């Protein structure tokens, strides 16, 4: 209390001096909930500069003190409704009650970020939250991932945040939305003209849900990140999502992992790459695009000037022939810095094809060939040429049948590029060798 009092001159403008000492004692200890933008150790100096930018964070440890609705409302009242981030309050009723109390006093809640990640909100909590969220018109970032709101809950939130014209980041991952929840979400997206980042991963929305969401995202002039992995959207849904990629000029990231995507879906993505001038991150890992799908991706990479920096096609049933096709396209990817081909059948033929072009991939820094059926002969060809690629910082060759030559290859490579992080395992000797 004496420390806070010593800040009286600074606090007169912010109103912090009016916070009751009892409230400060309950919510300002280091392990508790109300802290400055950095840590409690720098609380004084930080609050002096950012009195209106506070974090209200639920304790990560079990303790006797809970943040109550009164705590939330009192903080909002003192700060005249200005609160930069509400982070993991453990009781959604406290949050709803606190906001409702200050709204009843005629104080507008200028809440910009709301993070409810992994809070047990549920359907009822979502309905309660929606009753006050519609009045938080300054909301920009809403993270409701893994909150158990389901299709019914997302319908409530959708109706509430329609008035948040500046909403740019929305995370609804892990909420079992299903196709119906995705259709309800599409109603919000239709009116959300400022959305930049959308994460609906782990929701089992299926092809129908993906098509519904994609239909309203097409042509967006603001969308930059679309994360839709673990949704079983198959080729049908992927084809719809590909249309988003081709019609949104600002999109930078597309994450389609674990979606049962086959060759047709991958080819649809490949056809739209030529119209993706800002795409830097493409993740198609853990699908089944096979050689035919990879050929479609390669055709798109070669036809357009895609500034791709990250490409993952791990575990996609790709054979040495597919890797050879990709190798021919790699020199066109002048910005590519991360390439993941792990858990595919690269083999000796594919490794040889890669070794022929890797020296021309001057931006490549990380290469993952883990569990890719590379033999000693294939590894030798890769190691020989990679000694010329001084820009590389990490190469993963674990779980490949390199045989007894493994140690010699590692030592030879490490001698020429001592800064490289090399991961190699000899199948005859289970421990892997790591050279830094």
C-alpha positions as CSV (number, residue, x, y, z in Angstrom):
1,X,0.0,0.0,0.0
2,X,2.9,2.4,0.8
3,X,4.4,1.6,-2.6
4,X,1.2,2.5,-4.3
5,X,0.8,5.6,-2.3
6,X,4.3,6.7,-3.3
7,X,2.9,6.9,-6.9
8,X,0.2,9.3,-5.9
9,X,1.4,12.0,-8.2
10,X,1.4,9.7,-11.2
11,X,-1.9,8.1,-10.2
12,X,-4.0,11.2,-9.9
13,X,-4.6,11.1,-13.7
14,X,-5.3,7.4,-13.9
15,X,-7.4,7.1,-10.7
16,X,-5.4,4.1,-9.4
17,X,-5.1,5.8,-6.0
18,X,-8.8,5.1,-5.5
19,X,-8.3,1.3,-5.6
20,X,-9.1,0.0,-2.1
21,X,-6.1,-1.4,-0.2
22,X,-8.1,-4.6,0.5
23,X,-8.6,-5.1,-3.2
24,X,-4.9,-4.5,-3.9
25,X,-4.0,-7.0,-1.3
26,X,-6.2,-9.6,-2.8
27,X,-5.3,-9.3,-6.5
28,X,-1.8,-7.8,-6.6
29,X,0.5,-10.4,-4.9
30,X,3.0,-11.8,-7.4
31,X,1.2,-15.2,-7.7
32,X,-2.2,-13.6,-8.1
33,X,-4.1,-11.8,-10.8
34,X,-3.6,-8.1,-11.3
35,X,-0.2,-7.2,-12.7
36,X,1.5,-4.7,-14.9
37,X,2.4,-5.2,-18.5
38,X,5.6,-6.9,-17.5
39,X,5.9,-8.4,-14.0
40,X,5.2,-7.6,-10.4
41,X,8.8,-6.7,-9.8
42,X,8.4,-3.7,-12.1
43,X,4.9,-2.9,-11.1
44,X,5.4,0.6,-10.0
45,X,7.4,1.9,-12.9
46,X,5.2,0.0,-15.4
47,X,1.9,1.3,-14.0
48,X,3.3,4.8,-14.0
49,X,3.6,4.5,-17.8
50,X,0.7,2.2,-18.6
51,X,-2.0,2.6,-16.0
52,X,-4.7,1.8,-18.4
53,X,-3.1,-1.3,-19.8
54,X,-3.4,-4.1,-17.2
55,X,-3.6,-7.8,-17.2
56,X,-6.2,-9.6,-15.1
57,X,-4.9,-13.2,-15.0
58,X,-6.3,-16.1,-13.2
59,X,-3.8,-17.9,-10.9
60,X,-2.2,-20.9,-12.4
61,X,-1.8,-22.4,-9.0
62,X,-4.4,-23.5,-6.5
63,X,-5.0,-20.9,-3.8
64,X,-7.7,-19.5,-1.5
65,X,-8.2,-16.3,-3.4
66,X,-10.4,-16.1,-6.5
67,X,-11.0,-13.1,-8.7
68,X,-14.7,-12.1,-8.1
69,X,-17.1,-10.0,-10.2
70,X,-16.5,-7.2,-7.7
71,X,-12.8,-7.3,-8.4
72,X,-13.4,-7.0,-12.1
73,X,-16.0,-4.3,-11.9
74,X,-13.9,-2.3,-9.4
75,X,-10.9,-2.4,-11.7
76,X,-12.9,-1.4,-14.7
77,X,-14.6,1.4,-12.8
78,X,-11.4,2.9,-11.6
79,X,-9.9,2.7,-15.0
80,X,-13.0,4.1,-16.6
81,X,-13.6,0.9,-18.6
82,X,-10.1,0.9,-20.1
83,X,-8.6,-2.6,-20.0
84,X,-6.1,-3.9,-22.5
85,X,-6.2,-7.6,-21.8
86,X,-8.3,-10.0,-19.7
87,X,-6.3,-13.2,-19.5
88,X,-7.5,-16.5,-18.2
89,X,-9.9,-15.5,-15.5
90,X,-10.9,-18.8,-14.0
91,X,-14.5,-18.0,-13.4
92,X,-16.5,-16.8,-16.4
93,X,-19.3,-15.7,-14.1
94,X,-16.9,-13.3,-12.4
95,X,-15.9,-11.8,-15.8
96,X,-19.6,-11.5,-17.0
97,X,-20.7,-10.1,-13.6
98,X,-17.9,-7.5,-13.5
99,X,-18.5,-6.2,-17.0
100,X,-22.3,-6.1,-16.4
101,X,-21.9,-4.1,-13.2
102,X,-19.9,-1.3,-14.9
103,X,-22.2,-1.3,-17.9
104,X,-25.1,-0.7,-15.5
105,X,-23.2,2.3,-14.2
106,X,-23.0,3.8,-17.7
107,X,-19.3,3.1,-18.1
108,X,-18.4,1.9,-21.6
109,X,-16.0,-1.1,-21.5
110,X,-13.2,-0.5,-24.0
111,X,-11.8,-4.0,-23.8
112,X,-9.5,-4.7,-26.8
113,X,-8.3,-8.3,-26.1
114,X,-10.2,-11.1,-24.4
115,X,-8.4,-14.4,-23.8
116,X,-10.6,-17.2,-22.4
117,X,-8.4,-20.0,-23.7
118,X,-9.0,-23.3,-22.0
119,X,-11.5,-21.8,-19.6
120,X,-14.5,-24.0,-19.0
121,X,-17.1,-21.7,-20.5
122,X,-19.5,-24.3,-21.9
123,X,-22.8,-23.5,-23.6
124,X,-24.3,-21.7,-20.6
125,X,-21.2,-19.6,-20.1
126,X,-21.1,-18.6,-23.7
127,X,-24.7,-17.4,-23.5
128,X,-23.9,-15.4,-20.4
129,X,-20.8,-14.0,-22.0
130,X,-22.7,-13.0,-25.1
131,X,-25.1,-10.9,-23.0
132,X,-22.3,-8.4,-22.2
133,X,-19.8,-9.0,-25.0
134,X,-22.0,-7.1,-27.5
135,X,-21.4,-3.9,-25.6
136,X,-17.6,-4.3,-25.8
137,X,-17.5,-2.7,-29.2
138,X,-13.7,-2.0,-29.1
139,X,-12.9,-5.8,-29.1
140,X,-10.1,-6.6,-31.6
141,X,-8.9,-10.1,-30.4
142,X,-11.1,-12.9,-29.1
143,X,-9.5,-16.2,-28.1
144,X,-12.1,-18.7,-27.0
145,X,-10.1,-21.8,-27.9
146,X,-10.8,-25.1,-26.0
147,X,-13.6,-23.6,-24.0
148,X,-16.2,-26.2,-24.7
149,X,-18.8,-23.8,-26.2
150,X,-19.8,-26.2,-29.0
151,X,-22.1,-25.3,-31.9
152,X,-24.8,-23.7,-29.6
153,X,-22.2,-21.6,-27.8
154,X,-20.6,-20.3,-30.9
155,X,-24.0,-19.2,-32.2
156,X,-24.4,-17.1,-29.0
157,X,-21.0,-15.5,-29.4
158,X,-21.6,-14.9,-33.1
159,X,-24.7,-12.8,-32.4
160,X,-22.8,-10.9,-29.7
161,X,-19.7,-9.9,-31.5
162,X,-21.4,-8.7,-34.7
163,X,-21.2,-5.2,-33.3
164,X,-17.4,-5.4,-32.9
165,X,-16.5,-3.8,-36.2
166,X,-12.8,-3.9,-35.5
167,X,-12.6,-7.7,-34.7
168,X,-9.4,-8.8,-36.5
169,X,-8.3,-12.0,-34.6
170,X,-10.7,-14.9,-33.8
171,X,-9.6,-18.2,-32.3
172,X,-12.3,-20.9,-31.8
173,X,-10.0,-24.0,-32.0
174,X,-11.0,-27.1,-30.1
175,X,-14.7,-26.5,-29.6
176,X,-16.3,-29.4,-31.4
177,X,-18.2,-27.0,-33.7
178,X,-19.0,-29.6,-36.3
179,X,-20.6,-28.6,-39.6
180,X,-23.5,-26.8,-37.9
181,X,-21.2,-24.6,-35.8
182,X,-19.2,-23.8,-38.9
183,X,-22.3,-22.7,-40.7
184,X,-23.2,-20.4,-37.7
185,X,-19.7,-19.0,-37.7
186,X,-20.1,-18.2,-41.4
187,X,-22.9,-15.9,-40.5
188,X,-20.5,-13.8,-38.4
189,X,-17.7,-13.9,-40.9
190,X,-20.1,-12.5,-43.5
191,X,-20.4,-9.3,-41.5
192,X,-16.8,-9.2,-40.2
193,X,-15.0,-7.0,-42.7
194,X,-11.8,-6.5,-40.7
195,X,-10.9,-10.1,-39.9
196,X,-7.2,-10.9,-40.4
197,X,-6.6,-14.1,-38.4
198,X,-9.0,-17.1,-38.1
199,X,-8.2,-20.3,-36.2
200,X,-10.9,-23.1,-36.3
201,X,-8.6,-26.1,-36.0
202,X,-9.7,-29.2,-34.0
203,X,-13.4,-28.8,-34.7
204,X,-14.4,-31.6,-37.1
205,X,-16.2,-29.3,-39.3
206,X,-15.9,-31.7,-42.3
207,X,-16.3,-30.8,-46.0
208,X,-19.7,-29.1,-45.5
209,X,-18.4,-26.8,-42.7
210,X,-15.3,-25.9,-44.6
211,X,-17.3,-25.1,-47.7
212,X,-19.6,-22.8,-45.6
213,X,-16.7,-20.9,-44.0
214,X,-14.8,-20.7,-47.3
215,X,-17.8,-19.3,-49.1
216,X,-17.9,-16.1,-46.9
217,X,-14.1,-15.7,-46.8
218,X,-13.6,-15.6,-50.5
219,X,-12.6,-12.2,-51.7
220,X,-11.6,-10.9,-48.3
221,X,-9.2,-8.0,-48.5
222,X,-8.0,-8.3,-44.9
223,X,-7.5,-12.1,-44.2
224,X,-3.8,-13.0,-43.7
225,X,-3.9,-16.3,-41.6
226,X,-6.2,-19.2,-42.0
227,X,-5.7,-22.2,-39.6
228,X,-8.0,-25.1,-40.3
229,X,-6.1,-28.3,-39.4
230,X,-7.6,-31.4,-37.8
231,X,-11.0,-30.9,-39.4
232,X,-11.4,-33.9,-41.9
233,X,-12.4,-31.5,-44.7
234,X,-11.2,-34.0,-47.4
235,X,-10.8,-33.0,-51.1
236,X,-14.2,-31.4,-51.3
237,X,-13.6,-29.0,-48.4
238,X,-10.0,-28.3,-49.5
239,X,-11.1,-27.3,-53.0
240,X,-13.4,-24.7,-51.3
241,X,-10.6,-23.5,-49.1
242,X,-8.3,-23.3,-52.2
243,X,-10.7,-20.7,-53.6
244,X,-10.1,-18.6,-50.5
245,X,-6.4,-18.8,-51.1
246,X,-6.7,-17.7,-54.7
247,X,-9.1,-14.8,-54.0
248,X,-7.6,-13.2,-50.8
249,X,-4.6,-11.2,-52.0
250,X,-3.1,-10.7,-48.5
251,X,-3.2,-14.3,-47.2
252,X,0.2,-15.3,-45.7
253,X,-0.5,-18.6,-43.8
254,X,-2.6,-21.6,-44.7
255,X,-2.5,-24.6,-42.3
256,X,-4.2,-27.7,-43.6
257,X,-2.6,-30.5,-41.5
258,X,-4.6,-33.7,-40.7
259,X,-7.5,-33.2,-43.0
260,X,-7.7,-36.4,-45.1
261,X,-6.6,-34.4,-48.2
262,X,-5.9,-36.5,-51.3
263,X,-4.3,-35.6,-54.7
264,X,-7.4,-33.7,-55.9
265,X,-7.4,-31.4,-53.0
266,X,-3.7,-30.7,-53.2
267,X,-4.0,-30.0,-56.9
268,X,-6.7,-27.5,-56.2
269,X,-4.3,-25.7,-53.8
270,X,-1.6,-25.8,-56.4
271,X,-3.7,-24.2,-59.0
272,X,-4.4,-21.2,-56.8
273,X,-0.7,-20.6,-55.7
274,X,-0.1,-18.5,-58.8
275,X,-2.7,-16.0,-57.4
276,X,-1.1,-16.0,-53.9
277,X,1.5,-13.2,-54.0
278,X,2.0,-13.1,-50.2
279,X,1.7,-16.7,-49.1
280,X,4.8,-17.6,-47.0
281,X,3.6,-20.6,-44.9
282,X,1.9,-23.7,-46.4
283,X,1.4,-26.8,-44.2
284,X,-0.1,-29.9,-45.8
285,X,1.5,-32.5,-43.5
286,X,-0.2,-35.7,-42.4
287,X,-2.5,-36.0,-45.3
288,X,-2.4,-38.3,-48.4
289,X,-1.6,-36.0,-51.3
290,X,0.8,-38.6,-52.8
291,X,2.9,-37.9,-55.9
292,X,0.0,-36.6,-58.0
293,X,-0.9,-34.0,-55.4
294,X,2.7,-32.9,-54.9
295,X,3.0,-32.5,-58.7
296,X,0.1,-30.1,-58.5
297,X,1.8,-28.1,-55.7
298,X,5.0,-28.0,-57.7
299,X,3.3,-26.7,-60.8
300,X,1.8,-23.9,-58.8
301,X,5.2,-23.0,-57.3
302,X,6.9,-22.9,-60.7
303,X,4.1,-21.0,-62.4
304,X,3.8,-18.2,-59.9
305,X,6.1,-16.0,-57.8
306,X,5.1,-17.4,-54.4
307,X,7.3,-16.0,-51.6
308,X,7.0,-19.3,-49.7
309,X,9.3,-19.6,-46.7
310,X,7.8,-22.6,-45.0
311,X,6.6,-25.8,-46.8
312,X,5.6,-29.1,-45.0
313,X,4.4,-32.2,-46.8
314,X,5.5,-34.7,-44.2
315,X,3.8,-38.1,-44.1
316,X,1.9,-37.8,-47.4
317,X,2.7,-41.1,-49.1
318,X,5.2,-39.5,-51.4
319,X,7.6,-41.7,-53.3
320,X,11.1,-41.0,-54.7
321,X,9.4,-40.0,-58.0
322,X,7.5,-37.3,-56.2
323,X,10.6,-36.0,-54.4
324,X,12.3,-35.8,-57.8
325,X,9.5,-33.6,-59.1
326,X,9.7,-31.4,-56.0
327,X,13.5,-31.1,-56.5
328,X,13.0,-29.6,-59.9
329,X,10.7,-27.0,-58.5
330,X,12.8,-26.0,-55.5
331,X,15.1,-23.6,-57.3
332,X,12.0,-21.5,-58.1
333,X,11.3,-21.1,-54.3
334,X,14.0,-18.5,-53.7
335,X,12.7,-17.6,-50.3
336,X,12.2,-21.1,-48.9
337,X,13.9,-21.5,-45.5
338,X,12.1,-24.5,-44.0
339,X,11.3,-27.8,-45.9
340,X,9.8,-30.8,-44.2
341,X,9.8,-34.1,-46.2
342,X,9.8,-36.4,-43.2
343,X,8.0,-39.8,-43.1
344,X,7.9,-40.1,-46.9
345,X,9.7,-42.5,-49.1
346,X,12.5,-40.3,-50.2
347,X,14.9,-43.2,-50.7
348,X,18.2,-43.1,-52.5
349,X,16.7,-41.8,-55.7
350,X,14.9,-38.9,-54.0
351,X,18.0,-38.1,-51.9
352,X,20.1,-38.0,-55.0
353,X,17.7,-35.6,-56.7
354,X,17.6,-33.3,-53.7
355,X,21.4,-33.2,-53.5
356,X,21.5,-32.0,-57.1
357,X,19.6,-28.8,-56.3
358,X,20.1,-28.0,-52.7
359,X,23.2,-25.9,-53.4
360,X,21.0,-23.6,-55.4
361,X,18.5,-23.2,-52.5
362,X,20.4,-20.4,-51.0
363,X,17.7,-19.4,-48.5
364,X,17.2,-22.9,-47.1
365,X,18.0,-23.1,-43.4
366,X,16.1,-26.1,-42.0
367,X,15.7,-29.5,-43.8
368,X,13.7,-32.4,-42.2
369,X,14.3,-35.8,-43.8
370,X,13.5,-37.8,-40.6
371,X,12.2,-41.3,-41.2
372,X,12.4,-41.0,-45.0
373,X,14.0,-44.4,-46.0
374,X,17.3,-42.9,-47.0
375,X,20.1,-45.4,-47.2
376,X,23.8,-44.9,-46.7
377,X,24.3,-44.2,-50.4
378,X,21.6,-41.6,-50.5
379,X,22.9,-40.0,-47.3
380,X,26.4,-39.8,-48.8
381,X,25.1,-37.8,-51.8
382,X,23.2,-35.4,-49.5
383,X,26.1,-34.9,-47.1
384,X,28.6,-34.3,-49.9
385,X,26.6,-31.5,-51.4
386,X,25.4,-30.0,-48.2
387,X,28.9,-29.3,-47.2
388,X,28.7,-26.4,-49.7
389,X,25.4,-25.1,-48.1
390,X,26.9,-22.9,-45.4
391,X,23.5,-21.2,-44.7
392,X,22.0,-24.4,-43.3
393,X,21.4,-24.4,-39.6
394,X,19.5,-27.6,-39.0
395,X,19.2,-31.0,-40.8
396,X,17.3,-34.0,-39.4
397,X,18.3,-37.4,-40.8
398,X,17.1,-39.5,-37.9
399,X,15.5,-42.9,-38.3
400,X,17.1,-43.7,-41.7
401,X,19.1,-46.8,-42.4
402,X,22.5,-45.3,-42.7
403,X,24.4,-48.2,-41.4
404,X,27.9,-48.1,-40.1
405,X,28.8,-45.1,-42.3
406,X,26.7,-42.9,-40.1
407,X,29.4,-41.8,-37.6
408,X,31.9,-41.1,-40.4
409,X,29.4,-39.0,-42.3
410,X,28.5,-37.0,-39.2
411,X,32.2,-36.3,-38.4
412,X,33.0,-35.3,-41.9
413,X,30.1,-32.9,-42.2
414,X,30.6,-31.4,-38.7
415,X,34.2,-30.7,-39.6
416,X,33.2,-28.5,-42.5
417,X,30.1,-26.9,-41.0
418,X,30.7,-26.7,-37.3
419,X,27.7,-24.4,-36.6
420,X,25.2,-26.9,-38.1
421,X,22.6,-28.6,-35.9
422,X,22.7,-32.2,-37.3
423,X,20.4,-35.0,-36.0
424,X,21.4,-38.5,-37.1
425,X,20.5,-41.9,-35.8
426,X,22.2,-45.2,-36.8
427,X,19.6,-47.9,-37.0
428,X,22.2,-50.4,-35.8
429,X,22.9,-48.2,-32.8
430,X,19.7,-46.8,-31.3
431,X,21.0,-43.6,-29.7
432,X,21.2,-40.7,-32.2
433,X,24.2,-38.4,-32.5
434,X,23.8,-34.7,-32.3
435,X,26.5,-32.3,-33.5
436,X,26.3,-28.6,-32.7
